Amino acid sequence: QVHLVESGGGTAQSGGSLRLSCVASGITFSRNCMGWFRQTPGKDREGVAFIDPDTNTDYADSVKGRFTISQDSTKNILYLQMDSLKPEDTAIYSCGTGPRRYPVTCPSWAYMTWGQGTQVTVSS
């Protein structure tokens, strides 16, 4: 059974940094798509950072150059380093996963399981 647990959220000032962690069980990073998503009230979930089974990364334009996704496959932990935070980054952040697909490795519909989320609040 797949289980994802996020931690590391909190409050930061504009321009500050936070690092989120997601402990994963029941999956293997080398066979799964992994990503960080965020959601604010009244809006759809937004994907912000992705890493595929071959460790290729991709980012939403809104966070490119500020956020970095990484993973420790020996511990099954996914990370999101968030720097130069902005008030508009305020959201509940969740990690998500799904099995790799073919021919496109990690299409948007591949993600099937999410954690409970952790709140990130950025004050101006």
Salt bridges, closest charged atoms under 4 A:
GLU46 OE1 - ARG38 NE 2.88
ASP54 OD2 - ARG100 NH2 3.29
ASP61 OD1 - LYS64 NZ 3.24
ASP89 OD1 - ARG38 NH1 2.98
ASP89 OD2 - ARG66 NH1 2.74
